């Protein structure tokens, strides 16, 4: 079993900026020299997360709206009272979504469904430069 580690660098707009990273993850797998295994993408940020969705404008809009409904940025957050940075909602949203996403690959191809893309969401309230860790485990 071999482990390879790569990174994906992103510039984000914040405020639930949703980016499709499927191609970057697929390129990392193809360039790893491994044929079969699992790839995990991890964000080392407490205000962002990873998941999968059909990456089209309607689904993206629906997902943003859902986060606004369940974790309203205008609500009071103790984090904001302590730090004054206004991103308490970003931390809660990221905790709900999770910091990593894993997918198996076979013959150097991700086993995603036809309408399934890997997305990164930056919930912070400002622009950021993010670096994702892509760890590939396989043979």
C-alpha positions in Angstrom: 0.0 0.0 0.0 1.4 3.4 -1.0 0.4 6.9 0.3 0.8 10.0 -1.9 0.0 13.5 -0.7 -0.8 16.5 -2.9 -2.4 19.9 -2.4 -5.1 22.0 -4.1 -4.8 25.8 -3.8 -7.9 27.9 -4.0 -8.8 31.5 -3.9 -12.3 32.0 -2.5 -14.8 34.8 -2.1 -16.2 33.5 1.3 -19.9 33.8 2.2 -20.7 30.2 1.1 -18.5 30.3 -2.1 -18.9 26.9 -3.6 -16.2 25.5 -5.9 -16.2 22.3 -7.9 -12.8 20.6 -7.3 -13.6 17.3 -9.0 -11.1 17.9 -11.8 -8.3 18.8 -9.5 -8.9 15.6 -7.3 -9.1 13.5 -10.4 -5.8 14.9 -11.8 -4.1 14.2 -8.4 -5.3 10.5 -8.6 -4.2 10.1 -12.2 -0.8 11.7 -11.5 -0.2 9.5 -8.4 0.8 6.4 -10.3 -1.7 4.4 -8.3 -4.4 2.4 -10.0 -6.9 1.5 -7.2 -7.5 2.9 -3.8 -9.2 5.8 -2.0 -8.6 9.5 -2.1 -9.4 11.8 0.8 -9.6 15.6 0.5 -9.2 17.5 3.8 -9.6 21.2 4.6 -7.5 22.5 7.5 -9.9 25.3 8.1 -12.6 25.6 10.7 -14.8 27.7 8.4 -15.0 25.5 5.3 -16.2 22.1 4.4 -16.3 19.4 1.7 -19.1 17.3 0.2 -20.6 16.2 -3.0 -23.5 17.6 -5.1 -24.7 17.9 -8.6 -22.7 21.1 -9.4 -25.3 23.1 -11.3 -26.7 26.5 -10.6 -30.0 25.4 -9.2 -28.4 22.9 -6.7 -25.7 25.4 -5.7 -28.4 28.1 -5.0 -30.5 25.6 -3.1 -27.6 24.6 -0.9 -26.6 28.2 -0.1 -30.3 29.0 0.8 -30.4 25.9 3.0 -27.4 27.0 5.0 -28.9 30.5 5.4 -32.1 28.9 6.7 -30.6 26.5 9.2 -27.6 28.7 10.3 -28.7 32.3 9.8 -25.7 34.7 9.8 -27.8 37.4 11.5 -28.4 35.2 14.6 -26.4 35.9 17.8 -23.2 33.7 18.1 -21.1 33.6 21.2 -18.0 33.2 19.0 -18.7 36.7 17.6 -19.1 38.2 21.0 -15.7 36.7 22.1 -13.7 37.5 19.0 -15.6 40.2 17.2 -14.9 38.7 13.7 -18.5 38.1 12.7 -17.9 34.6 11.4 -19.6 32.5 14.2 -22.0 31.2 11.7 -19.2 30.1 9.4 -17.8 27.8 12.1 -21.2 26.2 12.8 -21.8 25.6 9.1 -18.4 24.0 8.7 -19.0 21.8 11.7 -22.3 20.5 10.2 -20.7 19.8 6.8 -17.4 18.3 7.8 -13.7 18.9 7.0 -13.1 15.9 4.7 -14.5 13.8 1.8 -13.3 10.4 0.6 -14.0 8.5 -2.6 -12.7 5.2 -4.0 -10.9 5.1 -7.3 -10.6 2.2 -9.7 -8.3 2.1 -12.7 -7.2 5.7 -11.9 -10.8 7.0 -12.1 -13.0 8.4 -9.3 -16.0 6.2 -8.7 -18.4 9.2 -8.6 -21.9 9.0 -10.0 -22.8 10.7 -13.3 -24.2 13.8 -11.6 -21.9 13.8 -8.6 -19.1 16.4 -8.2 -16.8 17.1 -5.2 -17.3 20.6 -3.9 -15.5 22.8 -1.5 -17.5 25.5 0.4 -15.9 28.4 2.1 -18.3 29.7 4.7 -16.1 32.5 6.1 -17.2 36.1 5.8 -14.3 37.3 3.7 -12.0 36.2 0.8 -9.5 33.6 1.6 -6.6 31.6 0.1 -7.2 28.0 1.0 -4.9 24.9 0.7 -6.6 21.5 0.7 -4.7 18.3 1.4 -5.3 15.5 -1.0 -4.1 12.1 0.3 -4.2 9.1 -2.0 -3.9 5.6 -0.6 -3.7 2.6 -2.9 -1.8 0.3 -5.1 
